[in-house]
Amino acid sequence: VNEVSRTKLMRGSFLIETGFGSVEVKIGTAFGKVLNVAPEFESCKLVAERAGVSLDEVYKEAATMARKQIGERE
């Protein structure tokens, strides 16, 4: 039997401005480091519909911009 431990991430969210509009981005942190960055699907979908672009375009831009902004914070 192998014992496994697990660390629960602290979760939060913030808005990121993209060229298409504001998108909510979720982040997961542990031990003072950001471990996960994920644009919120419904937020991306709504922005994509309003801007007349693909969901994929909005998601990718939001993820890229969020990672850049988080990198500036750390």
N, C-alpha and C positions, 0 to 999 in steps of 0.2 A: 504494500500500500504506500503510495506516494502522497505526501502532504503538500498542498499547494496553498499559498497565501495570495490574497488579492487586495489591491488598493482601489478604493472607490475614488473616481475623479470628482473634483469640485467642478460644478457647472455654472456657466453664466452666459450672457448674450450681450451683443451690442449691435448698433446699426453701422453699416458701412455704406459710404456713398460710391456708387458706380456710375458709369456713363449712361446707364439706363434708368437709374433711380436708387432709392435707399433700400438696402437688403438687410434683413436680420441675419446675424451670424452667431452660431453657438460655439462656445469654446469649453474645453475640458482641461483642467489644470491639476497638477499634483506636485507637491514638494517645491512650489514656487515656479514651476515651469509649465508652459502651455504645451500640452501633449496632443491636442486634437482641435482642429478648426473645421467647421462644417456650416456652409450657408444653409439657412432654413429653406426646405423645399417649397412650402406654400408661399413664402415671401418671394422667392425667385420666380415661381410660376406667375404670380400676380404682376410682378415687375415686367416679366417677359411679355405677357399678354398686353399690358399697357403700352410697352415700347414697340410691339410688333416684331420682336426678335425671338430666337429660339431659347428655350429654357436652358439648354446647354451653354449658350453664350453668356447668359446672365450668371449662371452658377460658377463657371470658370473664372469670369472677371471678379466676382465677389470673393471667391476663394483666394485668388492671387492678391487682390488688394488687402484682404484681411490679414493674410500672412505677412505682407509688407508692413502693415500698420502695427501688428503685434511685435514684429522684429524691432521696430522703432521703440516700443515700450520697454522691452527687456534690456 
